[in-house]
Amino acid sequence: MEFIEVIKSRQSIRNFLDKPIPENILGEIFEAGRLAPSAQNRQCWQYIAVNDKQIIKALALKSGMIGKVNFFIKDAPLILIATANPKDSIVMNNQHYYLVDVAISFQQMMLTAWNYGIGSCWLAAFNESKVREILNIPKDIKIIALSPFGYPKKKNIYTSAVSLFAKSSKRKTLEKIIHWNQW
């Protein structure tokens, strides 16, 4: 796919086939995240790749902020948890760059996955303490986001409702987001 087509066609996927992701493609996805730019090249990100079905089930049943809103991740063959140690990054202009750095890295992974026909869905609505407990994440590590990765399956009523609630297809026009020369 042309790169702009990868960007234009990418969408949040919330229903997955029971099909593993080949190791060579996983390697490409991970490499894309590793090569991301970061403030002062600190590379503060750390990822937890979960492919154990029992752990995925625990994350699906216990990690949602509101009930079982993340239940759809149960069928994904892989869950990536994006984390960082803020001490490994910088603060400039009161901006904690570990958040930006991890976002860039994670997005590169998601776009690379989509180029191979593998869907993902950026999740911010999770119970951090439950995820920390399930995955034994140290207290000084920040959990930024998590995402299921897998081959897309046709939407069902549940995933369609979650997508509608998330307003996944709504995009502002360029005129509303680009300012030329001044605000």
N, C-alpha and C positions, 0 to 999 in steps of 0.2 A: 504494500500500500504506500502511496505517497504520504509523506509526513503530515501534511495539512489534512488529508483524508482521515488519518488516524485520529487527529484532534477533533475534526468535525463529526465523526461517526461514533466516538466513544460515548458510552452512556453507563449509568449505574446499573449493574446487574444484580438482581436479588433472587435468582432461581438458577440452580446449577445442575448440570448433568453429573452423574456418578462416573466420572472419567478423570483419571489422574493426569497431572501436568507432567510431560516428559522432563527428565532431569536436565537435558541440554537447554530446553526453553527456560526452565527455572534458573539455570545459570545465567542466561542472557538477562532475565528480569532482575536478578540480584546484582549483576554487573552494572546495569543501567542505574540502579540506586547508588552503588558504590562510586560511580563516576560523576555524580552530581556536584555542582559547585556549592561551596559553603563559605561563610564568613571566615576570612583568614585561613581558608582551607583546613578548618578544624575537624571537619567530618565527624560531628558529634553524634550521629545517628547510630542506633543499635536496633536490630530487628529480631523478633522471635518468629520463626516459621513453624507453624503448628499444622501437622498433617495426621496426628493421632486422633482417630475418630472419637474416642472418649473425651479427650480434652476439647475438641471442637464442640461436642454435644454440651459439655459443661459451660463453655463460653456462650453457646446459643441459648441455654436455659437460664443462666445466672448473671449474664453481663449487661443486660439492658437497664437503662435508667428508668424506663416506664414499662413495667411488666415484662413481657417477652417480645419487645419491639425488634430485637435482634435475632429472633427465632429463625429467620430465613437463612442464616449462615450455617445452619446444621448440615446442609448437603454439600457445602463447598469442600473440595478436596484439600484446600490450603487456606489458612488464615494467617495473615501477616500482621504483627503488632509492631507499630513504629514507636520507638522510644528514644530518649536522649538523656544524657546527664548534663544539666545546664552548666556545670563547672567546666565542661569540655568545650564550651562555646564562649561567645562574647556578648556583652551588653553595650550597645552604642545608641546614643540619643534616646535613652530609656527603652530601647527595643531589645527584647531577649531574642537573639538570633537563632537559638536552637530551634525555635518554632518554625522559622522561615526555612532554615537548612533542612530540617526533616521533611517539611512540606514539599520542597523541591525534589528531594531524593525519592520520596514516596510517589509523587506524581510521575517522575520518570519511570518508575517501576510499573505503574498502572498503564502508562501509554505504551511501553514496550510489550506488556502483556496483551493489550488490546490489538497490537499489530500482529500478534500470533493467534488472534481469535479468542483470547482468554479475558473474561470479564472480571470486574472488581467493583467495589462500592465503598467509598470513603465513609467510615463510621466515626462520628464524634459523640453520639448519644450512647455512652456506655458508662457503667458504674466502675470508676477507676479502682476502688478498693477491692471489688470482686475480681476484676481482671488481674490485679496485683497478686491477690491471694491464690487464684487458680494457677497462675504461671510463675509464682515464686519470684516476683520482680522486687529488687531491693527498693527501699524507701526513697533513696536519693535519685532514683531514675524516674523521669517523667514519662507517662504514657501519653503520646500525642494523638494517635489514631489507630484504628485497626481496619482491616479490610479482608473480606473473603476474596479468593481468586479461584476461578474455575471456568469451564466452558459453559456458555449460556444455554439455558433451557427455556422453553416457552413460558411466558408469565402465567401465573395463576391468580386467583382472586386476592389472596393475601398480599402477594408481591405487587400487584397492581395498585392495591389500596395504599401500601407503604410508599410506593413511588408517587402517587397522587398527593399524599400528605407531605412528602419531602419536596414537592414542586420541582422535581428533577429536570423537567424539560423546559422550564421557564428561563429565558435568557434576556438580559437587557440589551437594548440597541447600542451600537457604538457611540451614537450621539449622547447617550446618557452616561458613558464611562470615560470618554476621551476629552480632555481639555487641552487646547492648543495655546501654548505660550504663557498662559496664566489661568487661574481658576475662573 
